[in-house]
């Protein structure tokens, strides 16, 4: 059972400091919506296209071009909100966030500051020690992505690629409920998992489709509990934002580094300035990017080109009715339906493709046996070769066929491993391979008894030792398996050895 410790979180303290400082972390996760077209234009969102090839006139801010909302992007945002048990706002609105940068042609970003499409929700984050933390979602809003400035193609010039400009992002803003680096990484992983199940974001951090701004502050023990009681942020320390993190490992490192930096400042008698910082993994430090005061620095105002967005409850209800089974529900079902352990169910449901693969293998079969083969044999081999389940050369039908042969006693566990290797490297139907290559298990007790009698006759001294110490009977089992090329039924061998040696 999970221990839900929302009211009494386990804070992360920093060793080596004068005081037992605790961390308080909030995150703004930018998730690229899985859609073929951009938020306000029909331009493609295909990753890796030639620079500036996926740009509509409105993306390039050509005069007279007006944005037109992409209904599917709205649907994806609603679907994400429902998946996070959040409130869906039937009326939302778009605002202009004004700032100037070479990869922002309009000179502003269309976002949702005042009236986001999704309100408060929650995410259950499971930790490695068997406990779980509930992280509250404050809001989710839609906004345009900016383009990309490229600085390493020429020593004297920078280039701008506008392919990403106008791509729909969902910004998922959490409350400051995260208490340590490990929890931060687990939170990102859980968000990614849920959105991949929903099909609203592919979660590819390497391509920048999922990235996070991490707000870090420090406080003395007891201050966070006062914040929880009063919701007064003054109880917490001054926060600094670490921008554009796209690696779970780097997120953990950056939080630790930034926390130590803030502690050193405060314990040295200084004051932490609220600012935006960048993490340098090579130097293991955060550095100042720009000072950050309040949101009005961006001079937000309602976008005059877009009417308020109004959606109907019936449409939201229809989306809710079509939601897939989400990770927590699927995990609980795997435990109850297939008799799996909490750990095995967690491994199998970590990725939506893995869960689907297992379920196909386990259908009509022993769930625990299927889980053992999927996790230990298949996943182990794929990990060794740096592949994922989508690249598996063994189909669910083939692995299911191997399990069927084990369950029917047609092959032993040892032969099954050999058969798996053949199927993995050569392919083919498992049953046909067993038949053609003579891999069937020997279940004829007469043949097994003949082999055992020959071994007993040739080893009288070992027989006497086994009669004195029954544990030595295993030696005879091994010899019979060796004599039959591993094809003898282990259960039959053990029974005959016990009968012959009186053990």
PyMOL commands that set and color helices and strands:
alter all, ss='L'
color gray80, all
select helices_A, chain A and resi 71-83+181-198+223-230+233-235+248-267+295-298+313-321+327-338+342-349+352-362+367-384+389-391+396-407+413-426+430-436+445-458+460-468+470-483+490-501
alter helices_A, ss='H'
color red, helices_A
select strands_A, chain A and resi 3-4+21-32+91-92+95-98+108-111+121-126+131-144+148-150+159-161+168-174+210-220+240-245+275-280+285-291+301-302+309-310
alter strands_A, ss='S'
color yellow, strands_A
deselect
rebuild
show_as cartoon
